[in-house]
Amino acid sequence: MLGGDGWLGDYPISDTWSVTLGVRYSEDSREAREARGGYSELEAADYPWIQTMISLTAPDAETGAAIMAEGMTPLAAINVATGAATMTGDPFNPITPTCALGSTECATPLRLGGIPISWGSRIGGNYETKNTSFRINFNWEPSPDHLIYAGLTTSYRAGGFNMGGSDNRVYIDGTGSLVFYGDEKLKAWEVGFKSAFLDGRAQLTGALYYYDYEDYQDHVETWETSSGDFDLPAGIEAPAGRGPVSMTDNIPKAHNAGFEIDGVLLVTDSLTVGGNYSYTESVYDVSYPVFNENDPRYPREIFGGDLNMDPCLATDATKDLYCLQVDGVQLSGIPKHKATGWASYQWVMDSGTLTWYGSVAYTGEYFTNTFARPWDEVPERHRIDTRLSFDSADQRWSTSLFIDNVLDDTFLRWSDMEGRRSGHGSNFPQRVVALAPRYVGVEFVYNFL
């Protein structure tokens, strides 16, 4: 990434008014290379001629006849030929494994499928973009203790490649490309204040904001009806839509609006308390269809059958079941309510300062998926942390004892129903990711300089 601030600074307009101006130019260049590989075994029963070929190449006629004896199969013959098993002569139990089935150090493990195969492929891609963003902020300072401001800032998040997923490649006549997503652009409007009271012993800040997103980047499951974004060589025509895909895409419009307030009060020379609260409304502002593919309430195998067209174009109940529009749906991963309250107390001694700190934090519920289904919801949580620290008077060393999640509650940070991550396939398992349990630690810092 190349870039820099063209000009940035505060320019006075009057004794109480000033304006902050800035501009930034950036160039992003991304090169990607994805490697895929795997191992599997073809079912030996589908290739009966293998048993005959092993028999014909046996070291002697007796061994060749035994390989073709009753009870022997192509899979059994492959295991004998590779040294993974020996023949018993019993048609009901024709082979015995060379190693125990649970052995992890066996050089010739018993094959359960038959013919081993492995594969690998590599594919690269290039993505380049440039952006010019700016900032303009008006500041009014009616007194040294109060500041009121309003401004607009533009920004962007560069696009990139879908990597590591099954739907992130496309091939045309043997030529492959990684699927990419475009830049996300942002206009951020903000009005706020910063104030001090009680001779500076109290501070209060607050802000109202509106973030307007264009081409918001989000990971979605959708039905691709037209050509996606591919980096193909000149002369190669892009393909038609690929049907159901799971990938990062650009949602045309979304917004994030809300307010936040933060306060600190020095109650005494030793006791300080503070807190903050924020409310956020974050929703999609456009009708963007997502494909509700894995919903246990109406599985496709029962209700959808062989769904071979975009369900959003269907005229029957299939559309109601599998085509969801995200217009007005909350953006994933963003809670509406967050709050924190904290307090600290200091004991100043000749040898140093002993400080106790404690906090209670609240995070409201949120969804981890655009579908906003019950199993995509992360419940609200309250967490208590505390810390006791000591700083030496000469600032040479410090030590702390801390406890995170004092009550040892189980909190979640993620919840979904993704079979590929849980390892249980299509049985609709719910997967959750928990935050750390109670965590007790000690820190020690020594300054050698």
N, C-alpha and C positions, 0 to 999 in steps of 0.2 A: 504494500500500500504506500502510495506517495501522496503527499499533501502538506498543507500548511495554512496558517492564518494570514490572510492578506493584510488585514488591519483590524485591530481590536483595541478599544479603549473607552474611557469615560470622557464625555465632552460636556462642560457646563453650559447651561442655557441662561440661568440666572442664579441668584444666591441660594435658591431652594430647589431648582430644577436642573436635571442633567439627563443626558441620554447616553446609553451604552450601545456602541455599534461594532459589528464584527462580521467578517466573511471568511469562509473556508472553502478551499478547493481540494478535492481528493480524487485520486485515481486508484482503482483496485484492479489487480490482475491475479487471477487464481488458476493454478494448474492442478489438476486432479488425476489420480491414477488409482483405479480400483482393481483389486485382485480377488478372484473367486476360485474356489476349489472345493473338492469334496471326495468322499470315498463311499462306495456302495458295493453291493454284490448282486449279480444277475442270478435269477432263479435257475439252478442247474436243471431242474425238471423240465424246463422249456427247451433244453438242448440235449435230447437223449443220445445223440450221436457221440457225445463226449465220452460216455461210458464205453462205447465200442472202440473208440480211438485209444483210450487208455489201456483197454484189454489187448489190442493189437500191438502196442508198444511195450507191453510188460516184459520183464527180463527173461521169463520162461513161460512155457505153455501152461504149467500148473497155476501160476499166478494169474495169467490171463483168463483162464477158465474160472478161477475163484472170483474175479472181478465181475464176471457175467453171471454168477450163480444167483439162485433164488434169494430174494431179500435185498440184494445189492441195488443201489440206485445211482444215477449220475452224481448226486451230491456225495454219496458214500465213496464212490470211486475217486472223486476229486480229492477228498480228504486222505484217502490211502495213498494216492499218487504224490501228494505234497508232504507226506510224512506226518500229517496231523492225526492219523488214526491207523490202527492195524485191524485186519480182518479176523473175525472169530469163527466163521463157518456156520454160525447160528443164523438161520434166515429171519428169525424174529428179533435178533439183536446183532446185526451183521458186523458192526465195527465197535472198537473200543478207543476212546480218545487217548492220544499220546500223553497229554497233560490234563490235569484236573480242570474242569470247566471254569472254576473261579480263579485260576492262576493269572497273575498279572505279569509274570516274567517268562512265560512260555514263548519259545521261538517259533513254534508251529501250532498256533491255536486252532481249534476246531472251527471250520467254516460252517455257518448256519444258513447261508444263502447259496453259495456256490462259487460263481466266477467273480473274482475281485476286479473292480474297475475304479479308476480315479480320473479326475478331470480338473482342469484349471484354465482360467482365461484372465486376461488383463485388458483393460480398456482405459483410455485417458480422455481428458477434456480440458478446454480452456474457456475461461470466462473473464471478460474485461468490462469495466464500467467506469464512469467518471461522474462527479457530482459537485455542484457549487451550492453551498448552504450559507445562510446568514442569520444574524441575530440583531434585533433592535429592541431596546428596553428603555422605557421612560421612568425616571426616578424622581419622586417628590419627597423632600426632607423638610417638613415644616419646623422641626426642632431636632437637636442632636439626638434625642431619645426615640424618634419615630421616623420610619421610612415606609413609604407606600410606592409600589412599583407596578408596572404593567408592561408586558412585552410579548413578542412573537419570535420563536426560534424555529428554524427549519433544520431538518437532519435527514439522514437516510441510513439504511442498513443494506449493505451490498448483498446481491443474490449469490447463489452458489449451486452446488450440485447435490442431487439426491444420491446418497451413497449408503451402502450397507443394507439396502432393502431389495426385495424381489422385483419391484416395479421401477427400478431406477435406470434401466437400460432399454434401448430400442435398437433393433437390427433391420437394415434394409439391404437386401442383396449381399449379405455377408459383411456389410459395413456397419459398425456399431457406434453408438454414442451414449454418453451419460445424459440423463434428463436433468435440466437445470430449472431453477426458478429465478424470477427477476428481482430487482431492487425493491425494497420497501421504503416508501417516502413518508415523512412526518412533518406536520405543522403543529407546533405546540404553543398554545395561547395560555398565558398565566397572569393572574392579578393577585398581589399579595401584600403583606405588611410585615415589618419587623419593629417591635416596640420594647422599650425598657421602662420599668416602673419602680417605685420605692427606692429611688436613688441607685438604681442599677441592681437591686437585690432580686428583682423579678424580670423575667424576659418572656415575651409572648410573640410567636410568629404564626402566620397562617397564610394559606394560599388557595385560590380557586384555579382550576386548570381544565383545559380541554385539548386533548391530543387527537388530531385528525389524521388517520392513517389512509394512505393510498397504496394498494397492492400489498396488503398486510400478509406477512409470511406466517403460515400455519401448516401443521401436518394434518392431512385430511384423508378420508376414504371417499372416493367419488367415482363416478362412471365417466370415463374419458370418451366423449363422443366425437371430438375433433382432434386434430393433430396437437400434440403437446409441444414443449419447447426443447428442441434437440439441436446439438451442434454437429451438423452433418456436412461433409465435403460439398463443394460446389458441384451442381449437376445431379445430386442425389435428392429425389423428391421425398418430402416428409410423408410418413404413413398416416393413415386414418386413425381415429381414436382406438385405443387398446382395450376398452371396456373397463371393468372394475380395477382400480389401482389404489394403492396406499402410498402417499408421497407428500412432500412439502410443496405447497402451491401458493399462489398469490390470490388472496381474497380481495376483490376490487376496492371495498370500502369498509372501514371499521373506525370506532372511536373509543376513547378512554377519557372519561370526565369524572371530576370529583373535587374534594377539598381535603385539606389536612391542616391540623393545628398542633402546635408544640409549645409547651410551657415549662419553665424552670423557676423555682422559688428557693432562695436562700433563707430558710426559716430562722436559723441562728448561724453563728460563725462556724458551727460544726455540722449542722443538719441541713441537707439539701434534698428537695423532693422535685419530681418532674413527671411529665407524662405527655403522651401524644395520641392522637386519634386520626384516622383517615377513612374516608368513604370513597369508594370507586364504583362507577358504573362503566362497564366495558362490554360493548356489544358489537356485533356485525351490523353494518348498515345497508346491506345489499342482499338480494335473493341469490344465494349460492347453494346449489344442490350437493348434498352429501349422501353417500350410499350406505344405508343402514344394513350392512351385510351380516354381521354376527350378532344377532339379537335373539336371546333364548326365549323371549316371549312369543316369537313367531319365526322359528328357524326356516331357512330357505328350503331345506329338504322336505318340509311338510307344506308350507304355504306358498313358497316361491317356485318350487320345482326347478326346471332347467331355465333359469333366467338368462336369456341371451340378448337382451336389449336394455337400453337405459330405462330403469323403472320410472324415472321422472317423465318419460314420454308415454307411459302406459295409460290405458283408459279404464282399467279395472282396479280392484282393491290392491293390486300389487303396488301401485303408486303410493297409496296411503301407508303401506307397511314399510317400504324400503326407500322411498324418496323423502328426505327431510330437507327443509329449507332453513338456513341458519340466520335469516334476517331477524334481528332482535334477540338472538341467542347470546348469552354471556360468553366472552372470550375465555378459553380454557386456561386454568392455572392462576386466575386472578381473583382473590377473595374480595367481597364488597366491603367488609369491615375489618380493620386492624387497629389494635390499641395496645399501649404499653404504659404501665405505671412503675415508677422506681423511686428509691430513696437511698441516700448514702450518709454515713456519719463518720466523722474524723476525730481521732484522738491525737493531738500533737504532743510529742514527748521530746526530751533532750536527745534521745538516740534516733528518733525518726517519727514517722507518721503512720498510725494504724488506721485503716479505712475499711469499713463494712459497706457492702453494696448488695441490694436485693431488688429484684424486678419481677413483675407479673405481666406476662404478655398474652394477648388474645388474638387469635387468627380465625376469622369466620370461615364457613364452609365454602368450597369451590369445586368446580368440575375439572377433570383432567382430559375431557374429550369434547369436541363440538356437539356430540349427540346429547350431552347433559342427561344421560340415563341414570337410574338410581345407583348402579354399580360404578359409575364414573365419578361419584361424589366423594370428596374427602371431607370428613366431619370437622366441625369447629373444634378448637383446642385452646386450653389455658395452660400455660407453662410457667413455673416458678424457678428462677435461678438465683444463686447467691454467691458472694465472693468475699473473702477476708484477706486483705493484702497489707504488707508492711514495706515502706520505703525508708531506707536509711537516711540520716540527716545529711550526709555528704553526697547523696545521690550515687553512690558507688554500687549498691546492690539493692535488690528488692525480691520479695517472695510472696506467693499467694497460695491460698487454699480455696478451691472453688467447687461448687456442686451445681451441675446443670440438671434440669428436670428433677427437682428436689423430691417431688412426690412419687417419682418412678412410674408415671402414667405412660400408657401406650398411645402414642400419637402417630397418625399416618401422614405421609406427604404425597402418596400416590395411590390410586385405586383404578383398576381397569379389568377388562375381561379379554385378555390376549393369550390365546393358546400357545403361540410360538414362544412366548416368554416364560410361561409357566411349565411347559413341557407336557401338558395333558391334552394336546391336540384340540379337536373340535368338541370336547365335552363341556364347553362353556365354563371353564374354571375362573373364579374371581381371584385376581392377583392384587396384593397390597404391598406397599413398601413402607416400612415403619421408620420413624425417627429413632435416634439413639435412646436407650433407657437411661436411668439415672447414671450420671457420669461424675465421678469424684476424681480430682486431680490436684497436683501440687506443681507450682512453677517457681523456678529460681533463676534470677538474672544477675550477672555480675558485669560491670562496666570496667574493662581494662584500660580504657583511654582516659 
